[in-house]
Amino acid sequence: MEKELNKVVLSLGSNIGKRKENLALAYQYVKKYIGKIVKFSSFYENPSQGFDSNNDFMNSCIAIETTYQCREILHKIHRIEGAMGRTRTKEGYEDRIIDIDIIFYNNQIFDEDGLKVPHPKYHERDFVLIPLNELNFLKDPRQKFQA
């Protein structure tokens, strides 16, 4: 029996090193370990939000199809981030080689310890909204935001 394909939107960002190359490598990891990338946005450069940094971010969004459940995707994302050299050294925001967030998972809502989907702050962030609108892949099940 074939497993059902889940539709997922991920937001990716990098503000350390060769940012576009970091995002491209993250795409490769996502394809290898999570699922098929069916759409991807342009890259957008913007200043850091929520913390002070001299390093601007490069951001994008990707739409994927996968057989994995949401929590499994989150674990795989953390492994990808670690493999790429991300270390979480403090609470809050900081410079990072890669950051991957789950924005949407099908039309489902998760409000569990360590797993909040749709991402609770995506609609406040142009660096997510602009590439998200480019995808036109999934809609927020809680609101009227077009995604």
C-alpha positions in Angstrom: 0.0 0.0 0.0 1.3 3.4 -1.0 1.8 6.0 1.7 -0.1 9.3 1.5 1.9 12.3 0.3 1.9 15.2 2.8 2.3 18.7 1.5 4.7 20.9 3.5 6.1 24.4 3.2 9.5 25.1 4.8 11.2 28.5 5.3 15.0 28.5 5.1 17.5 31.2 6.1 21.2 31.8 6.4 23.3 34.8 7.5 26.7 33.2 8.0 29.2 32.3 5.2 28.2 31.8 1.6 24.5 32.2 2.2 23.2 31.1 -1.2 25.4 28.0 -1.2 24.2 27.2 2.4 20.6 27.4 1.1 21.4 25.3 -1.9 23.0 22.6 0.3 20.0 22.6 2.6 17.8 22.0 -0.5 19.9 19.0 -1.3 19.6 17.6 2.2 15.8 18.2 2.2 15.5 16.3 -1.1 17.7 13.5 0.2 16.2 13.1 3.7 12.7 14.6 3.7 11.0 14.7 0.3 10.6 15.9 -3.2 10.9 19.7 -3.7 8.0 20.6 -6.0 8.3 24.4 -5.9 10.9 26.9 -4.6 10.9 30.7 -4.2 13.5 33.2 -5.2 16.1 34.2 -2.7 15.5 37.3 -0.6 18.1 39.3 1.3 17.1 41.2 4.4 18.4 42.4 7.7 18.2 40.2 10.8 15.0 40.5 12.8 14.7 40.0 16.6 18.4 40.5 17.3 21.3 42.7 16.3 23.7 41.4 13.6 26.0 42.9 11.0 25.1 39.9 8.8 22.1 40.1 6.5 20.0 37.0 5.9 19.3 35.2 2.6 15.8 33.6 2.8 13.6 31.4 0.7 10.7 29.0 0.9 10.2 25.6 -0.6 7.2 23.4 -1.1 7.7 19.7 -0.6 5.8 16.4 -0.8 6.8 13.8 1.7 5.5 10.6 3.3 6.9 11.7 6.7 4.8 13.0 9.6 5.3 16.5 10.9 7.3 15.5 14.0 9.5 13.3 11.9 10.2 16.2 9.6 11.1 18.4 12.6 13.7 15.8 13.8 15.1 15.5 10.3 15.4 19.3 10.1 17.4 19.4 13.3 19.7 16.8 12.0 20.2 18.7 8.7 20.9 21.9 10.6 23.4 20.1 12.8 25.1 18.4 9.8 25.5 21.8 8.3 27.2 23.2 11.4 24.4 25.0 13.2 24.9 25.0 16.9 22.3 26.4 19.3 24.2 28.2 22.0 21.6 30.4 23.7 17.9 31.1 24.0 16.5 33.5 21.4 17.8 34.5 18.0 21.4 34.5 16.8 23.5 34.4 13.7 23.3 31.0 12.0 24.6 29.1 9.0 21.1 27.6 8.4 17.7 27.9 9.9 14.8 25.7 8.7 11.2 26.2 9.9 8.1 24.3 9.1 5.5 26.9 8.0 2.7 24.6 6.9 2.0 20.9 7.0 -1.0 19.9 4.9 -3.9 21.9 6.3 -3.2 20.7 9.8 -2.6 22.5 13.1 -0.1 21.3 15.6 0.3 23.0 19.1 2.5 20.6 20.9 5.7 20.9 23.0 8.4 21.9 20.5 6.1 21.7 17.5 3.9 24.7 16.5 2.5 24.5 12.9 1.6 26.7 11.2 4.7 28.6 12.4 3.4 31.0 15.0 5.2 34.1 13.7 5.3 33.5 9.9 2.6 36.1 9.2 4.7 38.8 10.9 7.8 38.3 8.8 8.1 39.6 5.3 11.1 37.3 4.7 8.6 34.4 5.0 5.5 36.0 3.5 7.1 37.3 0.3 8.6 33.9 -0.8 5.6 32.1 0.6 3.3 34.1 -1.7 5.6 33.1 -4.7 4.9 29.4 -4.0 1.1 29.7 -3.7 1.1 26.1 -2.4 -0.8 25.8 0.9 -3.1 28.1 2.9 -3.0 28.8 6.6 -5.8 26.6 8.1 -6.4 29.1 10.9 -6.7 32.4 8.9 -7.3 34.0 5.6 -3.6 34.5 4.7 -2.9 33.3 1.2 0.2 31.1 1.1 
